Amino acid sequence: MIVVNRIEDNINVSCRDKEYNVMYSSEKFEDLLEISEKSLTVKSMAELTDLLDEVEKICTESLTEQIEAFHKELTYNPVSKEYFLKLNGTICNVPIPKAMVWRLEESIDKKIDVSPLIKNLKLVLRNRKMLEGGIIAKEFFARYCEYINMTYVDPSKVNALMDEGLSEDIASEKAKTYEVKITQEGLIACFKTSNEILTKYEKDENGNIVEVNRYSNNVTKFNADTGEIEEAEDTKDSTKGEDRVFTPYMMRNTGDAFYCEGLNGYDKPGHFIKIGCTHRLPNWTYVNCDDKQSCVKGLHLGGLSYIATWGGADIHTCFVDPSHIGAIPDYSSDKAIRVIQYYVYGSLVTIDHNIYHSSEYAKQTEDEWNVINEELLELYSDYKDEIKETVKYIKAI
């Protein structure tokens, strides 16, 4: 028996052990109703099988049309039942991993815009591991999608909601959020742990270089004409965020030096972190890209679980382009990732700083991609024949 119902803008079809939900159109609805009526009069299993095949054909073709109408850079293969990214008619030969399919299907069902998610997945295709093609590309794509789908339950929010009378299960569900967020440009928003550098070097009265406190407490402001005290302030609290200097929480001034580039950055590599700056290693030889190793070379960032493990650290908010990820360790207890580059746009310890939009950093990484595109493709020339379609797709991006 084949049962057909219209539910708002969708058609629901139930037949044996399968169920389909497709976008409504009067033509499809009438065709499916006709098949449903025929199913009531069949005399053999062979006749029913033929009708089931008709239903599957109509519904799978409709699903592909529905998905492509929902977003022009998405397509669906009804034979393999896989989603693919598509750009200017070129279909990526690596299917979207299952870890991401449910998120896309839920968005399609609820008519939620997936443009940021699609942009994010397109940036992943620029990653060096995707350029290698084959099993390496598939494994990294799957690992990445699992990473950005990870959720975190904030214990403090759970307790607060339970105090309001909610059960633990409901409170936990309401307190759940994604570990990392995706910006409108497809970047991921992560966190970096650091320590503020509270000292600096200057010359003393004898001309010797000495280490002194970076901030002087209780600077008193007074009226130059009357001598009256107007206010007293802590110079640390009054120092603009961009002028404050931090260093990595664990490595501090050890490990490989990295560039801190921006208006308040430095000319040479060091171990400094500043708001409004891009932080990058000189090249990929400074990043251990083995997903099976943790606590090795590279710049380390993470999501909400990551910062929850580092008590006492200062926290910076950062943008990361997925193409800059070198490794996503599979047994990292703190769920850290290793990258070659990230951009610090804020801090949880100081709010007195400028606003940095993800679009600005996205434009910067886009310019960089245009410069290094051919260089990367040349680097992986041995794979060109094997991944011709992937390279064609990446170039189109």
N, C-alpha and C positions, 0 to 999 in steps of 0.2 A: 504494500500500500504506500502511495506517495501523497503526502499531505502538504498543501501549499497555503500559506497565509501571508497577508500583507500586514506589516507592522510599521506604521508611520512611513518613512521613506525607504524602507527595506522590504525585500521579499524573503520569507523564511520557508525553506523546503526541507522536509524530513522524509527520509526514505531508508528503510532498513537500519543499518548502523551508521549512516552518514547524515550530516546536516549541513545545509548551505545557507548563507546570508548574503544576498546581493542587493545592489541598488535597484530601486523600483523603476520600472518603465512599463507602460501599459502593454506594449508588445510582448515583452518577456513574461509578464504576469499572465497574459492570455495563453501564451504557448505552454507555460508550466501548468496552468489549470487544465488545459486540454490533455496533457500527459497524465495528470492526476486522475482525470475521469477515465482514461483508458486503462489505468492500473486497476480499476475496480472490476474490469471485465476480462482480464487476462486469464488464460486457461493453463498456461505452462510457465515454468521458471525461465525458459528461454525468452518468452515474450516479455516477462517482467525485466529481465536483464537488459533487453534492448531499450526498454523505456528508461531504465536507470542510467544507461549510457547516454541517452538523449539529455536527461536532466543534468548529468555531470558536464556534458559539453556546453550546454547553455550557461550553467552557473560558473564554470571555470573561465569561459571566455568573458563573461560579464564581470567576473572578479578582476581580471586583467584590465579591462576597460575602466572599471571603477578605480583601481589603484593608480593607473596612469592619468585619469582625470583628476584624482586627488592631488597628485604632485607630478609634474612633468619629468622629474629626474628619478622617478621610481618606476620599475616595471616588474611584472610577475610572470613566472614561467609555470603554467598550469600542469605541465607534464612532470617536472621535477619538484613542483610545489616550493619554489625558492624565489626570493626577492633579489633584485639586482639594481644597482645604480646605473643611471643612463644619462648621457649628456650629448646633446647635438646628434642624437641617433646612434651613438656608440655605446654599447652595453659592456660594462665591466665584466670580465670573465670570472671574478671571484664573488660568489653569492654573499649576500648579507647574512652574517651568522645568526643562528637561532636565538642567541641571547638578546639580539636586538629586534627580532621579528615580532615578538609579543608586544613590544613597546610601540612599534609601528602600527600593528593591527589595532591595538587599543586606541591609538590616536586617530586612525582612520575611522574606527567605529564611532568615536566621540567627536569627530570633525575638529580635532585639535591640530593646529598648524605644526608641521614637522620640519619646516624649512631650516631652523637652527640645527636640528639633528642631521638632516641631509648634508648641510654644509660641513658639519663635524665629520661625518663619514667620508666625505670627499677629501678633507684634509688628511685623513688617515691614509688614503691611497698614495699620498706623497711620501709616506714614511719609507725609509730605506729597506725595511723588511718586506714591505709590500712590493718594492721594486725587484726583490729577488724572485718573486713569483713562487709557484708550486706550493708545497706543503708548508714552507716557512711563512708565506703570505697568509695562507688560510689559518694557521695556528695563531699568528700574531693578531689577525683581524678578530678572531674569536676571543682571544685573551683580552684585547682592548675593549670589546663590547661588553664582556663580563665585568670589566673594571668600572666602566662608567655607569653600569646598571646597579652597582653595589649600593645598598642602603645602610643608613645609620640611625639607630634609635637613641635619642638623647635621654639619658636617665633622669636628669633634672626636670625635663618636660613631662616625662611619664609620671613622676612623683607629684608634680603640680596638678596635672590633670586628674590623678587619682584623688588628690585632696579635694577636687571639685565634685567628686562623686562618681567618676567613671571607673569602669572595671579595668583591671590591668591590661587585658587583651585589647580593649578599645583604646585605652590611653597609649599603649605601645604603637598601635596602628596610626594614631593621630600624630605621634611624635616621630614618625618615620620620615626620613628625607634622603635624597640621593647624596652619596658621599662627596661627589664633585658635581658642579653645575656646568651647563653648556650655555655659552653666550650666544647672542643673536648672530654673530659671525662664525660660529662653529668652534671657537676656542673652548678649552675647559678651564674652569676656575678652581684652583687648588690652594694649598696652604704650605708655607715654608716656616720652619722653626729657626729662631735665631737668638742671639744675646746682644743687647745693646753695649756698645763700647763706651764706657763712662770716663775714659781718660784720653789724654792727647799729649803730644810732645811739643815743648817750646824751650827757648833758651832762658837760662836764669841770668842773674846779674853778672855772673862770671863768664858768660858765653857758653856754658855747658848745656848740652841737650838733656832735658829732664822730663820725666813723666809727671803730669799734673792732672787734677780733676778737670774733666771736660766742661762740667757745669759748676757754677758758683751759686750756692744757695742764698736765697733771700737778698737779691739785688734790690737796693732801695732807690726809688725814683723820687726826686725832689724838685721843687720849683727853683729854677736858677736865679730868680730875682729876689724871692722872699726867703728861700732856704727851708720852706715848709715841706715836710714829707708828704708826698701825694699817694704813693702806694709802694708795697713791697711784693716781689714776685719771685718764684723759683725759676731760674733760667732754663732748667730742664723742661719744665712744663710749658714755658713760653717759646721754646725753640721750635721752629717750623719743622714739620715731619720730614721734608726732603733734606733737611740739614743734619738730621740725626743719623748716626752710623751704627750699623749692626754687623755681626759676623755669624757664620753658621753655628748652630747650637752645639752640635757634636764635634765637628772637625775644627772649629775655630780658625786658627791661622795655620793649620796643618793641611796636608793633602795638596791636591793640584790647585794652583791659583786660577782665578777666572776673571773675565772682564766684567766691569760694572760700568755700563755705558749710558749716558744721558746728560742732561744739562748740569747735574751735580755729580756726575760720575768721575772716573779716573782714566788717565791715559794708558796706564800699564795694568796688567793683571795683578790681582791681589786676593784678599779674602774679605771683601767688604760688600755689604748689602745695603742698598738705599732705595727709598720709595721713588718711583718715577724713572727707574733705570732698567735696562735690559741686562741680564746677567747670563753670560755664556762662556763655555769652555772654548779653547782655541780651535779644536777640531774633534772628529769622532774617535780618534785614538785615545782620548781622555775619558771615554764612556765605555764601561763594561756592558755590552748589550746581551749578555747571557741571562735569559729569564730564570735560569735555575740557580743563580747566585744572588746573594743579598750582601749588603754592607760592603760594596766594592766601588770602584771608580765611577764618577758621574755626579751630577747635581741632583739632590734628592728632594722630592716634594711628595705630597699626599693629600688625602681627603680628610674627612672629619675624624675617622678612626686614627689617622696618623697624628693629628695634633692632640688627641685625647691621651696618647701614650707619653707625651713629653711635658710632664708637669714642670712649671716654673719657666718655661721658654716663652720668649716673645713670639708673636705669630704675625706673619705677613700674608696678605692675600695676593695671589699671583695668577697670571694668565699663562697658559701653555698651549702652544700649537701642537696638535697630535703628531705632526711630522717630525717634531723634535724629541719624541720619546724614544729612548734607546732600549729600555727593558721594563717589563712589568713582572717582577719576581713572583713566582707561584707559591712560595712558602714564606713570604715576608709577613711577619706578625703584625707590623704596623701599616701594612698595605701601602708602602712607599713605591714610587716609580722613579726611574733614573732618566734624566733628560740631559740634553746638551745645552739647552737654553730655556729661560723663563723670564717673565716680566713682572716686576713688583708694582702693583697699583694701589696698595693700601697697607695699613697696619692695624692690628687690634689694640696696640698700646698707645697709639697717637692718632687723633682724628684731625689734627690741624695740618692738613696738607691739601694739595690741589686734587681735583677730580680727574681721573684718568679713564678714558673710555676704551672698551675693548676694541672698538672700530679702529682706533689709532694704532694699536699694536698689530691688529689683523692686517692693516695696510702695510705695516713695516715687514711682516713675515711674507706677505704676498710679493713685495718688491724683492726680498731676498730669494724667494723661490724662482722668480724669473731669471735671476742671475745664476743660480747654481743648478738649474734644471738640466742643462746639457752636460754639466760636469758630472752630476749623479748618474745620468744615463750612460755616460762614457765609462764611469767606474764599474757599472754592471753590464758592460758590453758582452760578456760571456753568456748572459742570460737573454740577450735581445731576441734571438730566434724563438726561445721558449715562451717569452712573455710579450710577444709582439703586440697583442691586443691590449694588454695591460699598459704597456708603454704608450700606445696610441691614446688610450683613455686618459692617462696621467698628463700627457702633453696637452690634451684638449682642455683640461682643468686650468 
